[in-house]
């Protein structure tokens, strides 16, 4: 059972996975957000900084969630090859900095996602 602060998670398609990612960001749900990544996934939280593994990804995502962001994700293109897909997204995020200022970010991201043995999709490579 979910409540207003628990996001619905749907990882049945690459597109649904991206929407679940945005829902977890919006809810500030770090545990569910990190669970959308494969255990050995890689993430580039900032240009030139790459972290690997769920623990390091969680640390990086916690910094982002501290902004209490609202995120919108629009998949632009999905290229599938068997159990691997490249998902290109347009995204926007608005949050609040530590000093109370508005923080706005956005752009086009590229995510490599992989279908798991249970049919769900998880993030393997995340480059916002």
Phi, psi and omega in degrees: 000138179247155174243189185297336182260356179258114184288148171288134180248125176226113180243027184285339177219161175302321180295317179296323177301317180295321178293323177295323177302310180299321180296320178293321176298310181303320181279349183069029185265087184298316182300314180290326178297311180296327180293348178279356179255148171293155182305325182252025181297162174238149184217136176252090183292332178218153180308125178085356179246118180239131177243153184229138177092153185300323181297311180293322177296318178300318178299316180293318180291330177299322177299317179294316182294338177298340178281356185051055188282159168245130185233142172236133181234131176235108175297127181264322182205140174232120177249117183251141171224100184056244185263014179238141176220145170258124180246120176258125184236145161265136182218152173225149180215133176234129180218190181236123179288169181302332180270005179091357180285154178282132177247122178237132178221163177179173178160202178241128181247163174230124179236134171260124181238154183228137176286133180271170182298336178273003179094349178283165178245139175229157180283131175257316179226128181236113177235094181292000000 
